[in-house]
Every structure is written in C-alpha cells, then in structure tokens.
Amino acid sequence: MQTRNTKEIYQQLKKARIKILIPLILLTITSYFFFIWIIAFNPIFFGILIFDTNISIGIFLGFLLILLIFLITLIYVYLANKILEPLINKIQTNV
Amino acid sequence: MYKLIFLLGLLISNLLYAGAGDEEPNYTAIIMFILFVGVTLFITYWASKKTHTAKSFYTAGGNITGLQNGLAISGDFMSAASFLGISGLVYLSGFDGLIYSIGFLVGWPIILLLIAEPLRNLGKYSFSDVVSFRLKQKPIRILAACGSLSTVILYLIAQMVGAGKLIEILFGLPYYSAVMIVGGLMISYVTFGGMLATTWVQIIKAVLLLFGATLMALLVLSQFEFNFNQLFSEAVNIHSKGEYIMAPGGLISDPVSAISLGLALMFGTAGLPHILMRFFTVPDAVQARKSVVYATGFIGYFYILTFIIGFGAIVLVSNNPEYLNNSGALIGNNNMAAIHLSHAVGGDILLGFISAVAFATILAVVSGLTLAGASAISHDLYANAFIKGQNNEKIEMKVSKLATIFLGVLAVFLGILFEEQNVAFMVGLAFAIAATTNFPILILSIYWKNLTTRGAVIGGSAGLFIAIFLVILGPVVWVDIFGNNEAIFPYKYPALFSMIVTFVGIWFFSKTDKSKNSINEKKLFESQYFRSQTGVGIDKPNAY
C-alpha cells in the first residue's frame, strides 16, 4: 500500500504533528489547571482588584483564559492548514 | 406531513388555552414561538425528502460546512440550562459562574487537538465506529452504547425537567403538557428529518440565541455608558455578598473537588456522544477542524455575554419589586434572572423574544440528544452488535426511527416522573460518565497501540459503575436526595477517582491480555493510525 516515498512523508507528518500538538496541549492543560488551582488554594488572590478599577484579577484572568482557549484553536488550525495539510494531500494523491 | 400539521394545530390550541389564564399572555412570545415551530417543521418536511439512507439520517449526508457545523455544535452547547443556568449562577454568586463557563470551553482545544480529525477519518456515524475499528465489534459496541445512552438519558432528563418548569413559568402551560409538546416536536424533527433537520434547527436557534444574548448585553452595557468598571462597581454595591462576588465563592472549596470538577468538564466534553456525532456531518478533516474553531469562538463569546447578563441582572433586576416575590427572591428561581432582565431592558417585546428563544433552545438540544441516543440503539446495538454485518439499511433506518420514538416517549415519561426532584446533579453525572467511559476508550483506541478488547471492556465498564456509585454515595444524592446525615463518599464530583479506575483498569487488562485476538488487534494499529492521520479511505459525502 505504501511506497517508499509515502512512508517518508508519513514519518514527516507524524513528527510535524507532534511538534505542533505538544506545546498547545501543555498550554491548554497548564493554564486551565493553574486557574482551577488558584480557585481551590488562594481564592482571595482572585478577589484583589486591579489598580484602581473595580475589576478583580480573577475576572480579568478568566476573560483572558476564554480568549486564550480560542486563540489556541485558531493557532492550531492555522498551523495544521499550513504545515500538515500539504503533507496529507501528498499522501492522499500517492495512495 | 399531516402529522406535522396536526401537531402544530395542537400546539397553537394549547398556547391559546394557556393565554386564556389569569395573566395577560405575552403575544410576542407566542407569535415568535409559533413562527419558529412553523419554520422548523417546514425544514423538517424539506429534510424528510432528502433523508432516505442511513448516511443521510445519521450525518445529513456529510455535506455540512465548517461554519454550519460550528454553529450547530455551539447550539448543542448553548442549552437553556447553560444560558439560564450560568447567568443565574452569576446573578447568585458572581465569579463562580465563570468557573463553569471556562470548564465547558476548555474541552474544545482537547477535542480539536486530539480527537476531531481521527474521529472524522475513522468513523462513519458514531464514535463507537472509531473504538471498534480494530477491536471486537460486539462487546465494544455494547459498552460504547451503554456509555452513550446513559449520558444521553441523564442529559435528557435534566433538559426535560428544566424545560417543563421553564415553559410552565413563561407560557403558563401545565407542566405535563409542556413536557409533552417538547417530546412531540422533538420526535417529529428527528424521525422525519434526521440529522439534516436536527442540524438546521440547531443552527437557526444558535443564531437567534446569539442575537438575543448580544442585544441584551448591549442594552445592559448601554445603561452603564459601556463601562465594565461602572457595571461591576454598582453590582458590588447592590449584591448582598458585596465585594465577594468578584472572587471565587463556595463552588469549589478543596483541591480534590477542584481537580475532579476540572477533569469532568474538560474531558467530559470530549466524550459527549451528541457532540462527537456532529463531526461525521462534515465532508473531511479540514472542515472538522474549521468547525471546532467556529464553535469555540461562538461558545466563548456566548459565555462572556452570559457573564454580562448575570451582572446586569444583579443591578437591574435584584432590587426591582416587579421581579421579586413576597420573600424578596426572584419570581420563579435564580435561573429566571436572564428572563426578568430581558423585560427590564427591553420590555414585553424582548421578554417575548427571549422566552421564545429559550423554548427553541430546549427543543433543539433535546433533538440532538435523541438522535445521538437513537443512533446508539440502531447503529451500534442493533446493526453492529446483534445482527452483525447482515445489515439491511432500510431496516436499520426503521429501527432508528422506532428508537427515536421510544427515547422521546421515555424522555417525556422520565420528565414527568422527576418533576419534583433536584435534577441539577444529572448533568454533572452525565459529564462524569462521558469523561470516565467514553473519553478514555475513544482516546486510547486512537493513540494506544496496546489497547485490547478485554482491557477496554473491563476498564470502561468498571469506570462507568464506579462513577454512578460514587455519585449515589456522594453528598448530592446520599444527603440531599436520600436525606442521610453524612455522605459516604465526601466529594461532589467523582471524575478524578473514576477516571483513574478506568485508565488503570484498561492499562492492566490490556497489558496482561495474551489472547490470539489481542495480538491481531495490536497488529491492526499501524494501518488504523495511518488512516486516522491521513484520511486515506474515508467515505465521500452524498451528492445532492
């Protein structure tokens, strides 16, 4: 089923995917559990107001986390379309 | 078609009857709602003409675009429970509402990064297609169907009870007839229109809900000169908890609960059968990726809106006697905060619009759930576990339609049975089961070479039982519902423990599996992995 060329591209694809996935997964999990951890251990910290506003650190970071989660999906799709998709297309036309 | 017209007639007469009560009926709500039902039944009629094959019934022919699927997925997530429930939680305790929103959202990168593409590349109609790709059909299908059905039924009960109560308050209908209207409409959407109708109902509702919530948030902010600072400071002044609404409150108080809830929300999302099923409606992995980005964007935006709506309700609703009962609490309950707020900022017309959208939301979400449940019965249990291979598509379609009617009737029955019960724990349990059974077997079947049928079945079912068991022995059921003094299992959220049981169980019983069968299953991994990564060999979408 797989020619030598296809095999090489497939190896390339696997490597490239891991390179993209690992940092993004780590970023997702650590930022989320960091957030949950503070809620469990140091809720008072999240109640501190930022400078002289009425917005607390918790609410600010919460909104930031929502934005970050969206950005992670955006970054992945950008990288996947740019790096992974050409490799996948090559394999599909080869097989 | 006649059945649909009959149903519509029944509905209108019911609503008019409701309008004849002592309160002035909200005509905007009734007109808006009848319009919604009319349009969606028309779509169902249109979809029924295109729904002849199993593929079109389960996956809308695989022709849905990334944007459409993203809207439909976000529609599944923006249930009445999350719209009214999260804004109600923000209204009650401020910051804590954000913990749930973020937990629901953070599952999406996980789905995108690890599951969406392999799922699309390996499966046809349901996630158990993926799990049973190289494992033994019968035991795996039965396990996956058990996981799917328990998630779907728990979710359905919670939605049904919520729906009945909500419609009772909004339209003045008696509880049982509200539940029956929801059940009847949902059965007709799904049996006649399949996934195509269910998807479009979900898309229309998602657009309406995003529009309505945006309008409400803008109207709220316009009263504070579009300044968050001013909104928050007035909320702190008015709320009985004062500045504590800006910080985490009592929702999570110890680290075990924090991690356990976090795990259930994060990985539960990635194991919800009605969400996973949507990835088979797009033509390929590229569109599957795209749909997650759209969905995450819409859902994140929506949660920010619910936060503003909750805070708006604190300032504009909580000390307006028009919305309070004699004891000073909100009329209805805290979940009605968003509904009252719509009246406070937009009068009867916005109230009517938001009420109708809330009703539409319930209909769309229960339809998606029922379709996922029906496919577990017809595609997994009937076609692949019991009659194995000698499948006749026509009969499978019939079975799935019967399963839809069965689940619809069951949902109505359970909805009436659980009317007086506290059902809030059911969504939590559904997430726990999804995170404990569906997610581990799915992720390990895609990525772990050494997974065997024995490991998946023993580990997965052990986790399923432990999760249910721990919820029953925990504070929510054992103390609050059974009335015992002290819980046997001290934590509200079982996911941390049950997920460990599943993963260790699967690992141990796969590793020690030396059967002939297991050697073959390991051999098949390479070619499965190749297909999951490249999409070589997947079905083409239907041409219309």
Interface residues (C-beta under 8 A of the other chain):
Chain A: M1 Q2 Y10 L13 K14 R17 L21 L24 I25 T28 I29 Y32 F33 F35 I36 W37 I39 A40 F41 P43 I44 F46 G47 L49 T53 N54 I55 S56 G58 I59 G62 F63 L65 I66 L67 I69 F70 I72 T73 L74 Y76 V77 A80 N81 E85 I88 I91 Q92 V95
Chain B: F95 L98 I99 S101 I102 L105 V106 W108 P109 I110 L112 L113 L114 F228 N229 F232 S233 V236 E243 Y244 M246 A247 P248 G249 I252 S253 D254 P255 S257 A258 I259 L261 G262 M266 A285 V286 R289 K290 V292 V293 T296 G297 G300 Y303 I304 S527 F530 Q533 T534 G535 V536
